[in-house]
Amino acid sequence: MTGVGISYGNDADAFALGRDTAAAALRAGGLAQADVLAAFCSGHSDAHRFHAGLRSVVGEATPIIGGSSLGVITNEALSYQGHPAAVAAIRSDKVAFRVVAAGGLDIDEVAAGRTLARGLARSKVDKALYVLYDSIRTPAGRPGPPVLNASAPLLAGIEEVLTGDVPILGAGLLGEYGFGPTWQFDGRGVVSQHVVACLISGDCGVDHAIMHGCIPLDGVYRRITRMQGDVIHELDGRPLPGIIDELFGNRDWRGESPVIMNLTLGVNCGDRFGPPRESQYVNRLLTGVTLDGDGVGMFEADLAVGQEVQFMVRDNRMMLQSVRENAPALVDRARAGGRRPFLALYISCGGRTAVQSRTEQEEAAEVQRVTREAGIPLLGIWSGVEIAPLLGRSRGLDWTGVLVILSEGG
């Protein structure tokens, strides 16, 4: 059997926070020790002290993965205020968790992905690769938008080496909404500018669902005609900032940073001429206007000149409805064939919180309700980028929630 214990804490004393949440997770799972510990803490916490607190309980042999997060979600707790943290302690005689890591993410994402994949000890019963990486390359605090690490070249590097049909799931980590520095736990210690992965193998099933929440603003396709890196300068030969001025009817949005609220750029991966299907869009958050006012930064640098995009608006009702429909259906799928779900992992875009979405209800509360009623332990975070397979390949996503359920059997 697989045993899992989940704990939550919120304490400005980072060492005590790590110590107490690790001990509580072991108690919750009835475990004397763990095969792997997944732990996340706010970017406002001292990651080194938090990690030391975890180690004081589990010792040096247990790999610890995780790192910075905007906030955490468990079956009973949900917080992105103060110094929240959550820990999952896992032990199993049926499922294996192998942790690998690679640095140099800020130098070359493709090379980091290749190095990570080469370090994997593959087997015939590999079921999924859970990947975490630092979203922030150059933190906010300098003029202009922050510089981000991109998921697309990272995934390309991993898939160049990784053969077979193992799905890649995971997150680009953020520590706080000001886009400050991020940290990771790479199995052994505290690192930055890394990609960390846990290869899940054995007698288990891994199911996932993507929850969305954006719709096309006007149905108009616009072509990128000038861009550099993660900054788009022109659509259809017109300056992008001027187009957004017209959409909003004012220039007030130019003061929004580090993310422009209520507007994204979407790429339709489905039928261009058919009715828009929200599940077939990949959306890109906009990080703000450049210092010279000539362009707009994106959360990813994976678009290209000549590509068609659409303006997308966030629909909070659709966001909640997507969770209400997809989360229960995923539980049913995970239980198919007599499988026993033992852990739910939830990765939700930081823009989906009630404060950022300007809603009264937390969409993650619906995930809490579904997993709690199903009796499945839940560990969730708010992130910068969500990674999941969409239309045949793993992609970095924005403004989504990705729910993953691990189950014994299958």
LOTIPA-242632 format. One record per residue (C-alpha): residue number from 1; residue in three letters; x, y, z. Coordinates in steps of 0.1 Angstrom, whole numbers, plus 5000, padded with zeros to 4 digits. Layout:
<nodes>
+-----+--------+------+------+------+
! num ! residu !    x !    y !    z !
+-----+--------+------+------+------+
! NUM !    ALA !    X !    Y !    Z !
...
+-----+--------+------+------+------+
</nodes>
This chain:
<nodes>
+-----+--------+------+------+------+
! num ! residu !    x !    y !    z !
+-----+--------+------+------+------+
!   1 !    MET ! 5000 ! 5000 ! 5000 !
!   2 !    THR ! 5010 ! 5036 ! 4995 !
!   3 !    GLY ! 5008 ! 5059 ! 5025 !
!   4 !    VAL ! 5005 ! 5097 ! 5022 !
!   5 !    GLY ! 5003 ! 5124 ! 5048 !
!   6 !    ILE ! 4996 ! 5160 ! 5041 !
!   7 !    SER ! 5002 ! 5190 ! 5064 !
!   8 !    TYR ! 4998 ! 5228 ! 5063 !
!   9 !    GLY ! 5014 ! 5255 ! 5083 !
!  10 !    ASN ! 5018 ! 5293 ! 5084 !
!  11 !    ASP ! 5046 ! 5307 ! 5105 !
!  12 !    ALA ! 5071 ! 5335 ! 5100 !
!  13 !    ASP ! 5098 ! 5313 ! 5117 !
!  14 !    ALA ! 5109 ! 5293 ! 5087 !
!  15 !    PHE ! 5128 ! 5266 ! 5106 !
!  16 !    ALA ! 5099 ! 5259 ! 5129 !
!  17 !    LEU ! 5076 ! 5259 ! 5098 !
!  18 !    GLY ! 5096 ! 5232 ! 5081 !
!  19 !    ARG ! 5101 ! 5211 ! 5112 !
!  20 !    ASP ! 5064 ! 5212 ! 5122 !
!  21 !    THR ! 5049 ! 5206 ! 5088 !
!  22 !    ALA ! 5073 ! 5177 ! 5081 !
!  23 !    ALA ! 5064 ! 5161 ! 5115 !
!  24 !    ALA ! 5027 ! 5167 ! 5109 !
!  25 !    ALA ! 5028 ! 5151 ! 5074 !
!  26 !    LEU ! 5044 ! 5120 ! 5088 !
!  27 !    ARG ! 5018 ! 5118 ! 5116 !
!  28 !    ALA ! 4990 ! 5124 ! 5091 !
!  29 !    GLY ! 5001 ! 5094 ! 5070 !
!  30 !    GLY ! 5010 ! 5072 ! 5099 !
!  31 !    LEU ! 5045 ! 5070 ! 5086 !
!  32 !    ALA ! 5078 ! 5065 ! 5104 !
!  33 !    GLN ! 5097 ! 5078 ! 5074 !
!  34 !    ALA ! 5091 ! 5088 ! 5038 !
!  35 !    ASP ! 5104 ! 5077 ! 5004 !
!  36 !    VAL ! 5100 ! 5113 ! 4992 !
!  37 !    LEU ! 5089 ! 5146 ! 5007 !
!  38 !    ALA ! 5072 ! 5172 ! 4985 !
!  39 !    ALA ! 5073 ! 5206 ! 5002 !
!  40 !    PHE ! 5064 ! 5242 ! 4992 !
!  41 !    CYS ! 5068 ! 5275 ! 5010 !
!  42 !    SER ! 5060 ! 5311 ! 5002 !
!  43 !    GLY ! 5087 ! 5332 ! 4986 !
!  44 !    HIS ! 5085 ! 5354 ! 5017 !
!  45 !    SER ! 5099 ! 5325 ! 5038 !
!  46 !    ASP ! 5136 ! 5318 ! 5042 !
!  47 !    ALA ! 5139 ! 5287 ! 5019 !
!  48 !    HIS ! 5172 ! 5276 ! 5035 !
!  49 !    ARG ! 5158 ! 5277 ! 5070 !
!  50 !    PHE ! 5126 ! 5260 ! 5059 !
!  51 !    HIS ! 5145 ! 5232 ! 5042 !
!  52 !    ALA ! 5167 ! 5228 ! 5073 !
!  53 !    GLY ! 5136 ! 5224 ! 5094 !
!  54 !    LEU ! 5123 ! 5197 ! 5071 !
!  55 !    ARG ! 5157 ! 5179 ! 5073 !
!  56 !    SER ! 5157 ! 5180 ! 5111 !
!  57 !    VAL ! 5127 ! 5156 ! 5109 !
!  58 !    VAL ! 5133 ! 5133 ! 5079 !
!  59 !    GLY ! 5171 ! 5132 ! 5080 !
!  60 !    GLU ! 5195 ! 5134 ! 5050 !
!  61 !    ALA ! 5184 ! 5102 ! 5032 !
!  62 !    THR ! 5149 ! 5113 ! 5022 !
!  63 !    PRO ! 5148 ! 5133 ! 4989 !
!  64 !    ILE ! 5129 ! 5166 ! 4992 !
!  65 !    ILE ! 5115 ! 5182 ! 4961 !
!  66 !    GLY ! 5095 ! 5214 ! 4957 !
!  67 !    GLY ! 5104 ! 5250 ! 4964 !
!  68 !    SER ! 5089 ! 5285 ! 4962 !
!  69 !    SER ! 5051 ! 5290 ! 4957 !
!  70 !    LEU ! 5027 ! 5318 ! 4956 !
!  71 !    GLY ! 5005 ! 5299 ! 4981 !
!  72 !    VAL ! 4995 ! 5264 ! 4990 !
!  73 !    ILE ! 4963 ! 5242 ! 4989 !
!  74 !    THR ! 4954 ! 5211 ! 5009 !
!  75 !    ASN ! 4921 ! 5194 ! 5016 !
!  76 !    GLU ! 4915 ! 5217 ! 5045 !
!  77 !    ALA ! 4937 ! 5247 ! 5040 !
!  78 !    LEU ! 4941 ! 5273 ! 5013 !
!  79 !    SER ! 4964 ! 5303 ! 5017 !
!  80 !    TYR ! 4985 ! 5328 ! 4998 !
!  81 !    GLN ! 4988 ! 5353 ! 5028 !
!  82 !    GLY ! 5016 ! 5354 ! 5053 !
!  83 !    HIS ! 5041 ! 5325 ! 5053 !
!  84 !    PRO ! 5021 ! 5294 ! 5041 !
!  85 !    ALA ! 5037 ! 5261 ! 5035 !
!  86 !    ALA ! 5025 ! 5226 ! 5027 !
!  87 !    VAL ! 5042 ! 5192 ! 5028 !
!  88 !    ALA ! 5033 ! 5157 ! 5014 !
!  89 !    ALA ! 5051 ! 5127 ! 5029 !
!  90 !    ILE ! 5049 ! 5096 ! 5006 !
!  91 !    ARG ! 5059 ! 5060 ! 5012 !
!  92 !    SER ! 5051 ! 5031 ! 4990 !
!  93 !    ASP ! 5061 ! 4995 ! 4982 !
!  94 !    LYS ! 5043 ! 4997 ! 4948 !
!  95 !    VAL ! 5053 ! 5031 ! 4934 !
!  96 !    ALA ! 5088 ! 5045 ! 4930 !
!  97 !    PHE ! 5098 ! 5082 ! 4930 !
!  98 !    ARG ! 5132 ! 5090 ! 4915 !
!  99 !    VAL ! 5144 ! 5126 ! 4917 !
! 100 !    VAL ! 5168 ! 5142 ! 4893 !
! 101 !    ALA ! 5179 ! 5179 ! 4887 !
! 102 !    ALA ! 5199 ! 5200 ! 4864 !
! 103 !    GLY ! 5212 ! 5236 ! 4867 !
! 104 !    GLY ! 5220 ! 5263 ! 4842 !
! 105 !    LEU ! 5184 ! 5270 ! 4834 !
! 106 !    ASP ! 5191 ! 5307 ! 4830 !
! 107 !    ILE ! 5219 ! 5300 ! 4806 !
! 108 !    ASP ! 5202 ! 5276 ! 4782 !
! 109 !    GLU ! 5168 ! 5260 ! 4788 !
! 110 !    VAL ! 5172 ! 5234 ! 4761 !
! 111 !    ALA ! 5206 ! 5222 ! 4775 !
! 112 !    ALA ! 5191 ! 5221 ! 4810 !
! 113 !    GLY ! 5163 ! 5199 ! 4797 !
! 114 !    ARG ! 5187 ! 5176 ! 4779 !
! 115 !    THR ! 5209 ! 5172 ! 4810 !
! 116 !    LEU ! 5179 ! 5165 ! 4832 !
! 117 !    ALA ! 5166 ! 5138 ! 4808 !
! 118 !    ARG ! 5200 ! 5121 ! 4805 !
! 119 !    GLY ! 5201 ! 5118 ! 4843 !
! 120 !    LEU ! 5169 ! 5097 ! 4843 !
! 121 !    ALA ! 5172 ! 5060 ! 4850 !
! 122 !    ARG ! 5144 ! 5048 ! 4828 !
! 123 !    SER ! 5123 ! 5017 ! 4832 !
! 124 !    LYS ! 5094 ! 4999 ! 4814 !
! 125 !    VAL ! 5069 ! 5010 ! 4841 !
! 126 !    ASP ! 5075 ! 5047 ! 4840 !
! 127 !    LYS ! 5042 ! 5065 ! 4842 !
! 128 !    ALA ! 5049 ! 5103 ! 4844 !
! 129 !    LEU ! 5075 ! 5129 ! 4848 !
! 130 !    TYR ! 5067 ! 5156 ! 4873 !
! 131 !    VAL ! 5088 ! 5187 ! 4865 !
! 132 !    LEU ! 5094 ! 5219 ! 4885 !
! 133 !    TYR ! 5115 ! 5248 ! 4874 !
! 134 !    ASP ! 5122 ! 5284 ! 4883 !
! 135 !    SER ! 5100 ! 5308 ! 4863 !
! 136 !    ILE ! 5121 ! 5338 ! 4872 !
! 137 !    ARG ! 5154 ! 5344 ! 4854 !
! 138 !    THR ! 5158 ! 5381 ! 4863 !
! 139 !    PRO ! 5136 ! 5393 ! 4891 !
! 140 !    ALA ! 5114 ! 5424 ! 4891 !
! 141 !    GLY ! 5130 ! 5455 ! 4905 !
! 142 !    ARG ! 5148 ! 5467 ! 4875 !
! 143 !    PRO ! 5131 ! 5490 ! 4848 !
! 144 !    GLY ! 5108 ! 5470 ! 4825 !
! 145 !    PRO ! 5091 ! 5436 ! 4829 !
! 146 !    PRO ! 5110 ! 5408 ! 4847 !
! 147 !    VAL ! 5128 ! 5383 ! 4825 !
! 148 !    LEU ! 5115 ! 5347 ! 4827 !
! 149 !    ASN ! 5127 ! 5313 ! 4819 !
! 150 !    ALA ! 5106 ! 5297 ! 4792 !
! 151 !    SER ! 5090 ! 5263 ! 4794 !
! 152 !    ALA ! 5089 ! 5255 ! 4756 !
! 153 !    PRO ! 5127 ! 5252 ! 4751 !
! 154 !    LEU ! 5130 ! 5233 ! 4784 !
! 155 !    LEU ! 5104 ! 5208 ! 4774 !
! 156 !    ALA ! 5120 ! 5205 ! 4739 !
! 157 !    GLY ! 5153 ! 5196 ! 4755 !
! 158 !    ILE ! 5137 ! 5170 ! 4778 !
! 159 !    GLU ! 5117 ! 5154 ! 4749 !
! 160 !    GLU ! 5147 ! 5154 ! 4727 !
! 161 !    VAL ! 5163 ! 5128 ! 4750 !
! 162 !    LEU ! 5132 ! 5113 ! 4767 !
! 163 !    THR ! 5117 ! 5086 ! 4745 !
! 164 !    GLY ! 5084 ! 5069 ! 4747 !
! 165 !    ASP ! 5050 ! 5083 ! 4758 !
! 166 !    VAL ! 5057 ! 5094 ! 4794 !
! 167 !    PRO ! 5036 ! 5125 ! 4800 !
! 168 !    ILE ! 5053 ! 5155 ! 4814 !
! 169 !    LEU ! 5034 ! 5174 ! 4841 !
! 170 !    GLY ! 5045 ! 5202 ! 4865 !
! 171 !    ALA ! 5050 ! 5239 ! 4871 !
! 172 !    GLY ! 5071 ! 5269 ! 4867 !
! 173 !    LEU ! 5075 ! 5282 ! 4902 !
! 174 !    LEU ! 5069 ! 5317 ! 4916 !
! 175 !    GLY ! 5075 ! 5328 ! 4951 !
! 176 !    GLU ! 5055 ! 5360 ! 4954 !
! 177 !    TYR ! 5034 ! 5383 ! 4932 !
! 178 !    GLY ! 5062 ! 5409 ! 4929 !
! 179 !    PHE ! 5081 ! 5384 ! 4907 !
! 180 !    GLY ! 5111 ! 5382 ! 4931 !
! 181 !    PRO ! 5137 ! 5354 ! 4931 !
! 182 !    THR ! 5126 ! 5318 ! 4934 !
! 183 !    TRP ! 5142 ! 5287 ! 4950 !
! 184 !    GLN ! 5139 ! 5250 ! 4945 !
! 185 !    PHE ! 5145 ! 5218 ! 4965 !
! 186 !    ASP ! 5164 ! 5194 ! 4942 !
! 187 !    GLY ! 5163 ! 5163 ! 4964 !
! 188 !    ARG ! 5193 ! 5172 ! 4984 !
! 189 !    GLY ! 5194 ! 5209 ! 4991 !
! 190 !    VAL ! 5182 ! 5244 ! 4981 !
! 191 !    VAL ! 5191 ! 5256 ! 4946 !
! 192 !    SER ! 5180 ! 5283 ! 4920 !
! 193 !    GLN ! 5179 ! 5284 ! 4882 !
! 194 !    HIS ! 5173 ! 5247 ! 4882 !
! 195 !    VAL ! 5149 ! 5222 ! 4868 !
! 196 !    VAL ! 5139 ! 5194 ! 4891 !
! 197 !    ALA ! 5119 ! 5163 ! 4882 !
! 198 !    CYS ! 5104 ! 5133 ! 4899 !
! 199 !    LEU ! 5100 ! 5102 ! 4877 !
! 200 !    ILE ! 5069 ! 5082 ! 4889 !
! 201 !    SER ! 5070 ! 5045 ! 4881 !
! 202 !    GLY ! 5055 ! 5012 ! 4892 !
! 203 !    ASP ! 5021 ! 4997 ! 4896 !
! 204 !    CYS ! 5002 ! 5030 ! 4894 !
! 205 !    GLY ! 4981 ! 5052 ! 4872 !
! 206 !    VAL ! 4986 ! 5089 ! 4865 !
! 207 !    ASP ! 4955 ! 5109 ! 4853 !
! 208 !    HIS ! 4952 ! 5146 ! 4847 !
! 209 !    ALA ! 4927 ! 5172 ! 4837 !
! 210 !    ILE ! 4932 ! 5208 ! 4825 !
! 211 !    MET ! 4908 ! 5234 ! 4838 !
! 212 !    HIS ! 4905 ! 5266 ! 4817 !
! 213 !    GLY ! 4888 ! 5300 ! 4820 !
! 214 !    CYS ! 4895 ! 5322 ! 4789 !
! 215 !    ILE ! 4874 ! 5330 ! 4758 !
! 216 !    PRO ! 4882 ! 5349 ! 4726 !
! 217 !    LEU ! 4875 ! 5387 ! 4730 !
! 218 !    ASP ! 4863 ! 5393 ! 4695 !
! 219 !    GLY ! 4872 ! 5363 ! 4674 !
! 220 !    VAL ! 4897 ! 5383 ! 4653 !
! 221 !    TYR ! 4930 ! 5366 ! 4644 !
! 222 !    ARG ! 4959 ! 5390 ! 4645 !
! 223 !    ARG ! 4994 ! 5381 ! 4631 !
! 224 !    ILE ! 5026 ! 5388 ! 4650 !
! 225 !    THR ! 5047 ! 5410 ! 4627 !
! 226 !    ARG ! 5075 ! 5421 ! 4650 !
! 227 !    MET ! 5088 ! 5406 ! 4682 !
! 228 !    GLN ! 5121 ! 5400 ! 4700 !
! 229 !    GLY ! 5125 ! 5374 ! 4727 !
! 230 !    ASP ! 5095 ! 5375 ! 4750 !
! 231 !    VAL ! 5084 ! 5410 ! 4739 !
! 232 !    ILE ! 5058 ! 5415 ! 4711 !
! 233 !    HIS ! 5061 ! 5449 ! 4694 !
! 234 !    GLU ! 5036 ! 5447 ! 4666 !
! 235 !    LEU ! 5005 ! 5428 ! 4655 !
! 236 !    ASP ! 4994 ! 5433 ! 4618 !
! 237 !    GLY ! 5021 ! 5459 ! 4615 !
! 238 !    ARG ! 5006 ! 5480 ! 4643 !
! 239 !    PRO ! 5022 ! 5487 ! 4677 !
! 240 !    LEU ! 5008 ! 5463 ! 4703 !
! 241 !    PRO ! 5005 ! 5488 ! 4731 !
! 242 !    GLY ! 4984 ! 5511 ! 4709 !
! 243 !    ILE ! 4961 ! 5482 ! 4701 !
! 244 !    ILE ! 4956 ! 5474 ! 4738 !
! 245 !    ASP ! 4949 ! 5511 ! 4744 !
! 246 !    GLU ! 4920 ! 5509 ! 4720 !
! 247 !    LEU ! 4907 ! 5476 ! 4735 !
! 248 !    PHE ! 4906 ! 5491 ! 4770 !
! 249 !    GLY ! 4896 ! 5526 ! 4758 !
! 250 !    ASN ! 4924 ! 5541 ! 4780 !
! 251 !    ARG ! 4960 ! 5537 ! 4789 !
! 252 !    ASP ! 4955 ! 5528 ! 4825 !
! 253 !    TRP ! 4965 ! 5492 ! 4819 !
! 254 !    ARG ! 5001 ! 5504 ! 4813 !
! 255 !    GLY ! 5005 ! 5508 ! 4850 !
! 256 !    GLU ! 4996 ! 5472 ! 4857 !
! 257 !    SER ! 5026 ! 5451 ! 4866 !
! 258 !    PRO ! 5040 ! 5424 ! 4867 !
! 259 !    VAL ! 5009 ! 5410 ! 4849 !
! 260 !    ILE ! 4982 ! 5427 ! 4829 !
! 261 !    MET ! 4949 ! 5416 ! 4844 !
! 262 !    ASN ! 4919 ! 5404 ! 4824 !
! 263 !    LEU ! 4937 ! 5400 ! 4790 !
! 264 !    THR ! 4959 ! 5373 ! 4775 !
! 265 !    LEU ! 4970 ! 5362 ! 4740 !
! 266 !    GLY ! 4957 ! 5329 ! 4729 !
! 267 !    VAL ! 4968 ! 5304 ! 4703 !
! 268 !    ASN ! 4941 ! 5282 ! 4688 !
! 269 !    CYS ! 4955 ! 5247 ! 4685 !
! 270 !    GLY ! 4922 ! 5234 ! 4672 !
! 271 !    ASP ! 4900 ! 5242 ! 4642 !
! 272 !    ARG ! 4907 ! 5277 ! 4631 !
! 273 !    PHE ! 4873 ! 5281 ! 4614 !
! 274 !    GLY ! 4851 ! 5261 ! 4638 !
! 275 !    PRO ! 4834 ! 5274 ! 4669 !
! 276 !    PRO ! 4861 ! 5283 ! 4695 !
! 277 !    ARG ! 4867 ! 5254 ! 4720 !
! 278 !    GLU ! 4884 ! 5268 ! 4751 !
! 279 !    SER ! 4901 ! 5235 ! 4758 !
! 280 !    GLN ! 4921 ! 5238 ! 4726 !
! 281 !    TYR ! 4937 ! 5272 ! 4734 !
! 282 !    VAL ! 4971 ! 5279 ! 4749 !
! 283 !    ASN ! 4970 ! 5313 ! 4766 !
! 284 !    ARG ! 4999 ! 5336 ! 4773 !
! 285 !    LEU ! 4999 ! 5361 ! 4802 !
! 286 !    LEU ! 5012 ! 5396 ! 4794 !
! 287 !    THR ! 5037 ! 5409 ! 4819 !
! 288 !    GLY ! 5035 ! 5446 ! 4811 !
! 289 !    VAL ! 5045 ! 5473 ! 4788 !
! 290 !    THR ! 5082 ! 5478 ! 4781 !
! 291 !    LEU ! 5100 ! 5508 ! 4796 !
! 292 !    ASP ! 5101 ! 5526 ! 4762 !
! 293 !    GLY ! 5064 ! 5519 ! 4756 !
! 294 !    ASP ! 5072 ! 5501 ! 4723 !
! 295 !    GLY ! 5062 ! 5465 ! 4732 !
! 296 !    VAL ! 5045 ! 5442 ! 4757 !
! 297 !    GLY ! 5062 ! 5413 ! 4775 !
! 298 !    MET ! 5049 ! 5378 ! 4776 !
! 299 !    PHE ! 5052 ! 5351 ! 4803 !
! 300 !    GLU ! 5066 ! 5328 ! 4777 !
! 301 !    ALA ! 5089 ! 5334 ! 4747 !
! 302 !    ASP ! 5074 ! 5306 ! 4726 !
! 303 !    LEU ! 5055 ! 5327 ! 4700 !
! 304 !    ALA ! 5070 ! 5337 ! 4667 !
! 305 !    VAL ! 5068 ! 5363 ! 4640 !
! 306 !    GLY ! 5041 ! 5352 ! 4615 !
! 307 !    GLN ! 5020 ! 5333 ! 4641 !
! 308 !    GLU ! 4984 ! 5341 ! 4645 !
! 309 !    VAL ! 4970 ! 5350 ! 4679 !
! 310 !    GLN ! 4937 ! 5362 ! 4694 !
! 311 !    PHE ! 4930 ! 5384 ! 4724 !
! 312 !    MET ! 4914 ! 5364 ! 4751 !
! 313 !    VAL ! 4895 ! 5376 ! 4782 !
! 314 !    ARG ! 4892 ! 5358 ! 4815 !
! 315 !    ASP ! 4858 ! 5344 ! 4823 !
! 316 !    ASN ! 4855 ! 5337 ! 4860 !
! 317 !    ARG ! 4822 ! 5318 ! 4856 !
! 318 !    MET ! 4837 ! 5296 ! 4830 !
! 319 !    MET ! 4867 ! 5290 ! 4853 !
! 320 !    LEU ! 4846 ! 5278 ! 4881 !
! 321 !    GLN ! 4824 ! 5257 ! 4858 !
! 322 !    SER ! 4854 ! 5240 ! 4843 !
! 323 !    VAL ! 4866 ! 5229 ! 4877 !
! 324 !    ARG ! 4832 ! 5217 ! 4888 !
! 325 !    GLU ! 4829 ! 5196 ! 4856 !
! 326 !    ASN ! 4865 ! 5183 ! 4852 !
! 327 !    ALA ! 4875 ! 5175 ! 4888 !
! 328 !    PRO ! 4848 ! 5150 ! 4896 !
! 329 !    ALA ! 4852 ! 5134 ! 4861 !
! 330 !    LEU ! 4889 ! 5130 ! 4868 !
! 331 !    VAL ! 4882 ! 5112 ! 4901 !
! 332 !    ASP ! 4859 ! 5088 ! 4883 !
! 333 !    ARG ! 4886 ! 5082 ! 4856 !
! 334 !    ALA ! 4913 ! 5076 ! 4883 !
! 335 !    ARG ! 4891 ! 5050 ! 4900 !
! 336 !    ALA ! 4884 ! 5031 ! 4867 !
! 337 !    GLY ! 4894 ! 4995 ! 4867 !
! 338 !    GLY ! 4894 ! 4993 ! 4905 !
! 339 !    ARG ! 4924 ! 5017 ! 4910 !
! 340 !    ARG ! 4928 ! 5034 ! 4943 !
! 341 !    PRO ! 4937 ! 5071 ! 4942 !
! 342 !    PHE ! 4963 ! 5080 ! 4968 !
! 343 !    LEU ! 4973 ! 5115 ! 4960 !
! 344 !    ALA ! 4960 ! 5146 ! 4941 !
! 345 !    LEU ! 4984 ! 5173 ! 4930 !
! 346 !    TYR ! 4970 ! 5206 ! 4919 !
! 347 !    ILE ! 4988 ! 5233 ! 4900 !
! 348 !    SER ! 4969 ! 5265 ! 4895 !
! 349 !    CYS ! 4979 ! 5297 ! 4878 !
! 350 !    GLY ! 4985 ! 5325 ! 4904 !
! 351 !    GLY ! 4961 ! 5347 ! 4885 !
! 352 !    ARG ! 4932 ! 5323 ! 4894 !
! 353 !    THR ! 4932 ! 5333 ! 4931 !
! 354 !    ALA ! 4901 ! 5351 ! 4943 !
! 355 !    VAL ! 4922 ! 5383 ! 4949 !
! 356 !    GLN ! 4938 ! 5383 ! 4915 !
! 357 !    SER ! 4906 ! 5373 ! 4897 !
! 358 !    ARG ! 4885 ! 5397 ! 4918 !
! 359 !    THR ! 4860 ! 5370 ! 4926 !
! 360 !    GLU ! 4843 ! 5361 ! 4959 !
! 361 !    GLN ! 4850 ! 5324 ! 4955 !
! 362 !    GLU ! 4883 ! 5306 ! 4953 !
! 363 !    GLU ! 4883 ! 5281 ! 4923 !
! 364 !    ALA ! 4907 ! 5259 ! 4943 !
! 365 !    ALA ! 4880 ! 5255 ! 4969 !
! 366 !    GLU ! 4861 ! 5234 ! 4944 !
! 367 !    VAL ! 4892 ! 5211 ! 4940 !
! 368 !    GLN ! 4893 ! 5209 ! 4978 !
! 369 !    ARG ! 4857 ! 5199 ! 4980 !
! 370 !    VAL ! 4859 ! 5172 ! 4953 !
! 371 !    THR ! 4891 ! 5156 ! 4967 !
! 372 !    ARG ! 4879 ! 5159 ! 5003 !
! 373 !    GLU ! 4846 ! 5142 ! 4994 !
! 374 !    ALA ! 4865 ! 5115 ! 4975 !
! 375 !    GLY ! 4889 ! 5109 ! 5004 !
! 376 !    ILE ! 4920 ! 5118 ! 4983 !
! 377 !    PRO ! 4949 ! 5137 ! 5000 !
! 378 !    LEU ! 4956 ! 5170 ! 4982 !
! 379 !    LEU ! 4987 ! 5190 ! 4977 !
! 380 !    GLY ! 4984 ! 5221 ! 4956 !
! 381 !    ILE ! 5003 ! 5253 ! 4947 !
! 382 !    TRP ! 4997 ! 5285 ! 4928 !
! 383 !    SER ! 5023 ! 5288 ! 4901 !
! 384 !    GLY ! 5035 ! 5309 ! 4872 !
! 385 !    VAL ! 5033 ! 5283 ! 4845 !
! 386 !    GLU ! 5014 ! 5250 ! 4844 !
! 387 !    ILE ! 5027 ! 5220 ! 4824 !
! 388 !    ALA ! 5005 ! 5193 ! 4810 !
! 389 !    PRO ! 4998 ! 5173 ! 4778 !
! 390 !    LEU ! 4974 ! 5192 ! 4755 !
! 391 !    LEU ! 4964 ! 5179 ! 4720 !
! 392 !    GLY ! 4992 ! 5153 ! 4718 !
! 393 !    ARG ! 5022 ! 5170 ! 4735 !
! 394 !    SER ! 5032 ! 5185 ! 4768 !
! 395 !    ARG ! 5031 ! 5223 ! 4769 !
! 396 !    GLY ! 5036 ! 5252 ! 4792 !
! 397 !    LEU ! 5001 ! 5267 ! 4799 !
! 398 !    ASP ! 4989 ! 5300 ! 4815 !
! 399 !    TRP ! 4957 ! 5308 ! 4833 !
! 400 !    THR ! 4949 ! 5271 ! 4838 !
! 401 !    GLY ! 4945 ! 5247 ! 4867 !
! 402 !    VAL ! 4961 ! 5212 ! 4862 !
! 403 !    LEU ! 4948 ! 5185 ! 4885 !
! 404 !    VAL ! 4968 ! 5153 ! 4886 !
! 405 !    ILE ! 4956 ! 5121 ! 4905 !
! 406 !    LEU ! 4980 ! 5093 ! 4913 !
! 407 !    SER ! 4964 ! 5059 ! 4919 !
! 408 !    GLU ! 4976 ! 5024 ! 4928 !
! 409 !    GLY ! 4970 ! 4998 ! 4901 !
! 410 !    GLY ! 4968 ! 5004 ! 4864 !
+-----+--------+------+------+------+
</nodes>
